[in-house]
Amino acid sequence: MSTIKDISIYPVFSFVIFFVFFTIVGIWVLKSKKEDFESVSKLPLEEKND
């Protein structure tokens, strides 16, 4: 791997993408209202009436 030119940029690029993604998701979760998640959290427990 050390023979590939500029290989050291890939781990940095991967970390930046990881950090930005989870920062955006974290901000979205913190800004969301609790009511938005309540209906979604009950979905696995609801019975289907087909």
MARLUMKOL-418738 format. One record per residue: residue number from 1; residue in three letters; chain; x, y, z of N, C-alpha, C in turn. Coordinates in Angstrom, 2 decimals. Layout:
> NUM;ALA;A;X;Y;Z;X;Y;Z;X;Y;Z
...
***
This chain:
> 1;MET;A;0.82;-1.20;0.00;0.00;0.00;0.00;0.86;1.26;0.00
> 2;SER;A;2.04;1.17;0.51;2.87;2.37;0.57;3.38;2.78;-0.81
> 3;THR;A;3.22;1.90;-1.80;3.68;2.24;-3.13;2.65;3.06;-3.90
> 4;ILE;A;1.41;3.10;-3.42;0.37;3.87;-4.10;0.52;5.35;-3.68
> 5;LYS;A;0.59;6.20;-4.67;0.78;7.63;-4.41;-0.48;8.20;-3.74
> 6;ASP;A;-0.32;9.01;-2.73;-1.38;9.70;-2.01;-2.39;8.75;-1.38
> 7;ILE;A;-1.96;7.58;-0.93;-2.87;6.62;-0.31;-3.32;7.12;1.06
> 8;SER;A;-2.57;7.98;1.68;-2.90;8.44;3.03;-4.13;9.33;3.07
> 9;ILE;A;-4.60;9.80;1.93;-5.78;10.67;1.90;-7.07;9.87;2.10
> 10;TYR;A;-7.10;8.60;1.77;-8.31;7.80;1.86;-8.82;7.62;3.28
> 11;PRO;A;-7.97;7.31;4.26;-8.49;7.22;5.63;-9.03;8.56;6.14
> 12;VAL;A;-8.39;9.64;5.78;-8.86;10.96;6.20;-10.20;11.26;5.53
> 13;PHE;A;-10.32;10.98;4.27;-11.55;11.21;3.54;-12.69;10.36;4.12
> 14;SER;A;-12.41;9.11;4.44;-13.42;8.23;5.03;-13.87;8.74;6.39
> 15;PHE;A;-12.93;9.19;7.20;-13.27;9.73;8.51;-14.12;10.99;8.39
> 16;VAL;A;-13.79;11.86;7.45;-14.56;13.09;7.27;-16.00;12.76;6.86
> 17;ILE;A;-16.18;11.83;5.94;-17.52;11.43;5.53;-18.28;10.83;6.72
> 18;PHE;A;-17.64;9.96;7.48;-18.25;9.35;8.66;-18.65;10.41;9.68
> 19;PHE;A;-17.75;11.33;9.97;-17.99;12.36;10.97;-19.11;13.30;10.54
> 20;VAL;A;-19.09;13.73;9.29;-20.13;14.65;8.79;-21.49;13.97;8.79
> 21;PHE;A;-21.56;12.73;8.35;-22.83;12.00;8.31;-23.43;11.88;9.70
> 22;PHE;A;-22.65;11.41;10.67;-23.19;11.21;12.01;-23.44;12.53;12.74
> 23;THR;A;-22.72;13.58;12.39;-23.01;14.89;12.95;-24.35;15.39;12.44
> 24;ILE;A;-24.61;15.23;11.15;-25.89;15.66;10.58;-27.04;14.84;11.18
> 25;VAL;A;-26.86;13.53;11.29;-27.90;12.69;11.88;-28.13;13.07;13.34
> 26;GLY;A;-27.08;13.33;14.06;-27.21;13.73;15.46;-27.96;15.04;15.62
> 27;ILE;A;-27.64;16.01;14.79;-28.34;17.30;14.83;-29.81;17.11;14.47
> 28;TRP;A;-30.09;16.28;13.47;-31.48;16.02;13.08;-32.26;15.39;14.23
> 29;VAL;A;-31.65;14.43;14.92;-32.32;13.77;16.03;-32.56;14.76;17.17
> 30;LEU;A;-31.59;15.57;17.49;-31.75;16.53;18.58;-32.78;17.61;18.27
> 31;LYS;A;-32.90;17.99;17.01;-33.86;19.02;16.62;-35.28;18.48;16.43
> 32;SER;A;-35.41;17.17;16.25;-36.72;16.57;16.03;-37.53;16.59;17.32
> 33;LYS;A;-38.82;16.64;17.14;-39.72;16.60;18.29;-39.96;15.16;18.71
> 34;LYS;A;-40.24;14.98;19.98;-40.48;13.64;20.51;-41.69;13.01;19.86
> 35;GLU;A;-42.68;13.80;19.53;-43.91;13.28;18.92;-43.63;12.64;17.56
> 36;ASP;A;-42.61;13.13;16.86;-42.26;12.55;15.55;-41.81;11.10;15.68
> 37;PHE;A;-41.18;10.78;16.80;-40.64;9.44;16.98;-41.60;8.50;17.69
> 38;GLU;A;-42.59;9.03;18.38;-43.51;8.17;19.13;-44.29;7.23;18.22
> 39;SER;A;-44.85;7.74;17.14;-45.63;6.88;16.25;-44.75;5.84;15.57
> 40;VAL;A;-43.54;6.21;15.24;-42.62;5.28;14.57;-42.14;4.21;15.55
> 41;SER;A;-41.96;4.59;16.81;-41.46;3.62;17.79;-42.49;2.54;18.12
> 42;LYS;A;-43.75;2.81;17.88;-44.80;1.83;18.18;-45.10;0.90;17.01
> 43;LEU;A;-44.54;1.15;15.87;-44.84;0.35;14.68;-44.57;-1.15;14.86
> 44;PRO;A;-43.45;-1.57;15.43;-43.22;-3.01;15.55;-44.20;-3.68;16.51
> 45;LEU;A;-44.83;-2.93;17.39;-45.71;-3.52;18.39;-47.18;-3.56;17.96
> 46;GLU;A;-47.50;-2.82;16.93;-48.89;-2.77;16.47;-49.27;-4.06;15.74
> 47;GLU;A;-50.52;-4.47;15.93;-51.00;-5.66;15.24;-51.60;-5.24;13.90
> 48;LYS;A;-51.40;-6.07;12.92;-51.99;-5.80;11.60;-53.40;-6.35;11.57
> 49;ASN;A;-54.32;-5.57;11.07;-55.71;-6.00;10.92;-56.04;-6.10;9.43
> 50;ASP;A;-55.56;-7.16;8.81;-55.80;-7.34;7.37;-57.09;-8.09;7.13
***
